[in-house]
Amino acid sequence: MSKIRIITLLTDFGLRDVYVGVMKGAIAQINPQLTIIDLTHEIPPQNINAGRFCLMTAYPYFPLSTVHIAVVDPGVGSNRRSVAVECANCVLVGPDNGLFSGILSQENAIAAVELTNPKYWLTSQPSNTFHGRDILATVGAHIANGVPLQEFGEAIDPNSLVRSPIPDCIPTTDGVDGYIQYIDYFGNLITNIPGNLVAGKNWTVAIAQAKVDFQSPQHSIIASGKSYSSTEPGNPIALVASHGWVEIAVYGGNAQAFLGIDWGAKVQVKFGNS
């Protein structure tokens, strides 16, 4: 593997405490010349699916072979695996809990290892609560320095890596059924329905409030548009946003609060003038 100089960090640590800073310190002990880019440290606590979405959305914008270190790790200290995964366009370092399943749905894993070699850890007796500092940060730094993947532990079958439990969207006779897979800072509701499925069509979105059944009258029919301003201020709009997924927003407002729904809520794209 050629020498890599860029590392990204994604965590659910927030920035109030020192956790992110000490991970960067552990990396700097290996090589202070590495470029470290913060993707985000505001993943909702323990929300693996949110981390999955953010990694999947961000990784195409980085140079080839960037090392992405991700720590959303409610199972830290348990028997869950710490892994490194080499893909054609990036290297992934983190817990094997589904965080990488979004990228792995788009990238073939060339090789994967379980991080069992303490030579590359910060300490041979890592904390049971902070593998991000004691294992993942230093392994990522060594990978960025050009250490071959096989040095970090036993090879594992990439097909054995944990995948996200969020189901794929389902085409129907008159549209597509999906779910809210992510809610961003603005309260925009991002579905798991790819934008290419609605390209060139007239479409609306039916979104069930309070997670009631789609057949209930308590649902909203939301028109589609090309931008947030395709509707009046304060009104909802459905569109394909910059991430490439169907999104429900409120122009100048917060769609999550407006519609009163949350992660995992059902949505239906309807084709035609319904």
Secondary structure as UniProt FT lines:
FT   STRAND          6..11
FT   HELIX           19..30
FT   TURN            32..33
FT   STRAND          35..40
FT   TURN            45..46
FT   HELIX           48..58
FT   HELIX           59..61
FT   TURN            64..65
FT   STRAND          66..71
FT   TURN            74..77
FT   STRAND          82..87
FT   STRAND          90..95
FT   TURN            99..100
FT   HELIX           101..104
FT   TURN            105..106
FT   STRAND          109..114
FT   HELIX           118..120
FT   HELIX           132..136
FT   HELIX           137..144
FT   TURN            145..146
FT   HELIX           149..152
FT   HELIX           158..160
FT   STRAND          170..172
FT   TURN            173..174
FT   STRAND          175..183
FT   TURN            185..186
FT   STRAND          189..194
FT   HELIX           195..197
FT   TURN            198..200
FT   STRAND          203..208
FT   HELIX           209..211
FT   TURN            214..215
FT   STRAND          219..224
FT   HELIX           228..230
FT   TURN            233..234
FT   STRAND          236..240
FT   TURN            242..243
FT   STRAND          245..250
FT   TURN            251..252
FT   HELIX           255..259
FT   TURN            263..264
FT   STRAND          266..271
//
